[in-house]
Amino acid sequence: MNKKSISPQEQSFIEAARKVGASEDEDVFDATLKKIAKAPPPKSVQMRKAIQHASDCAVHNGPAYEAGPCDCGAEIKAQK
């Protein structure tokens, strides 16, 4: 059986993965995923969802155009 040699980059990745507790065990993966999935979204995401932009605000330009920064003033009002 031919054993594939591991490049320095691959070795570095493997060592980093071991340091953070990565595992190929399915149960360990599922437990870690549950921790991540239960984490609340960052405050920036919560704030973005709480802001009600006007229907013609640039944040709603997609998909026809690239969405832009808020131009309806809702973000300024939310910061006060």
C-alpha positions as CSV (number, residue, x, y, z in Angstrom):
1,M,0.0,0.0,0.0
2,N,1.4,3.4,-1.0
3,K,1.4,5.9,1.8
4,K,0.8,9.4,0.6
5,S,3.3,12.0,1.9
6,I,1.8,14.9,3.7
7,S,2.8,18.4,2.6
8,P,3.8,20.9,5.3
9,Q,0.6,22.8,4.6
10,E,-1.5,19.7,5.2
11,Q,0.5,18.9,8.4
12,S,-0.1,22.5,9.6
13,F,-3.8,22.1,9.0
14,I,-4.0,18.8,10.8
15,E,-2.2,20.3,13.9
16,A,-4.4,23.3,13.9
17,A,-7.5,21.1,13.7
18,R,-6.3,19.0,16.6
19,K,-5.6,22.1,18.7
20,V,-9.3,23.3,18.4
21,G,-10.6,19.8,19.1
22,A,-11.6,18.7,15.7
23,S,-12.6,15.1,15.3
24,E,-13.7,12.7,12.6
25,D,-16.0,11.1,15.1
26,E,-19.6,11.7,14.0
27,D,-20.9,12.0,17.6
28,V,-18.3,14.7,18.4
29,F,-19.2,16.5,15.2
30,D,-23.0,16.4,16.0
31,A,-22.3,17.7,19.6
32,T,-20.2,20.6,18.3
33,L,-22.8,21.4,15.6
34,K,-25.5,21.6,18.2
35,K,-23.4,24.1,20.2
36,I,-22.9,26.3,17.1
37,A,-26.6,26.0,16.0
38,K,-27.9,27.1,19.4
39,A,-25.7,30.2,19.5
40,P,-27.7,33.4,19.1
41,P,-26.9,35.5,16.1
42,P,-24.5,38.4,16.5
43,K,-25.9,41.7,17.7
44,S,-25.3,43.2,14.2
45,V,-27.6,40.7,12.7
46,Q,-30.3,41.2,15.4
47,M,-30.1,44.9,14.8
48,R,-30.4,44.5,11.1
49,K,-33.5,42.4,11.4
50,A,-35.1,44.9,13.9
51,I,-34.7,47.8,11.5
52,Q,-37.7,48.4,9.2
53,H,-36.5,50.0,6.0
54,A,-38.7,51.9,3.5
55,S,-39.7,49.7,0.6
56,D,-37.7,52.0,-1.8
57,C,-34.6,51.9,0.4
58,A,-31.3,50.9,-1.4
59,V,-31.0,47.9,0.9
60,H,-33.9,46.3,-1.1
61,N,-32.4,46.8,-4.6
62,G,-31.6,43.1,-5.1
63,P,-31.8,41.0,-7.1
64,A,-32.0,43.4,-10.1
65,Y,-29.3,45.7,-8.7
66,E,-26.7,45.3,-6.1
67,A,-28.1,46.2,-2.7
68,G,-26.6,49.4,-1.3
69,P,-26.4,51.1,2.1
70,C,-29.5,52.4,3.7
71,D,-30.7,55.7,2.2
72,C,-34.1,55.9,3.9
73,G,-32.8,57.0,7.4
74,A,-34.0,53.9,9.3
75,E,-30.5,53.0,10.5
76,I,-29.9,56.5,11.8
77,K,-33.3,56.4,13.7
78,A,-32.4,52.9,15.1
79,Q,-29.1,54.2,16.5
80,K,-30.8,56.9,18.6
